[in-house]
Amino acid sequence: MDTLLIQVNSDVAYRLLQDLENLNVIKVLRKEKATGRKLSKKYAGMLPKAVAEELQNYVEKSREEWSRRDF
């Protein structure tokens, strides 16, 4: 069977989904709620150190170039 992502817009729709689940017509897969973790913590250590340093150098250089622009 297919897995679908739906948006529930009312309590009535949610109750209908619960009824369908109780009849074993569908299975409701509840999406995990965000844990509130900072992205810096979530992705810490995901890039190899060399790549992270290269990216950081590029960002710093870009910022310097942007601050020197004449408008």
N, C-alpha and C positions, 0 to 999 in steps of 0.2 A: 504494500500500500504506500501511498504518498504521505509525506509530512508537509503540512501547510503552516504558514505563519499567518495568524489573523489578529486583528485589533478588535477588542471587545469595547463597544461604545456605551453599553448600558448594563444595569444589573439584570434586566430581563434576558439579555443575550447570554450573560454568564450562567444564569439558571438553566437556560436551554442547553447549553454545553454540558452542564453538570448532569442534566437528565439524560442526554445522549450518552454520556460516559457511564451512567448507571445502567443503561440498557446494553452496554458493551458494543455500541455502534462506533464510538470514537474513544481515544485515550487522550486526555488533556496532559500535555507536557508543560509543566510550569517553568517559566524562565527564572533563573536565579537572579535575585536582586543584587544590585551593585553593593559591594562591601565598603565602598567609600575609601578604598585604598588609593593613595597617591600614585599617579602614573610613574613618577620617578622610582617609587618602591617596586611597583609592578614590573617594570622593565629593567631594573637595575641588573647589570651583568649580562644582558642579553646580546650585546654586541661584543665582538672581540675587542680587546683594549686598543689595538692598533687602529682599527676602523673607527672606534669612538674618538680617539685623539685626532685622527685625520678629519673627521666630521666637525669636531670642536674648533680646530684650526680654520677650517673653511668658513664656519659661522662667524668667528671673530674677524677674519679678513673681510668678509662681506659687510659686516657692521662698520668696520673702519672705512671701507670704500663708500658706504652709504653716507656716513657722517661727513665725508670730504666733498660730497657733491655740491655743486653750485646750482642754485635754481634761479 
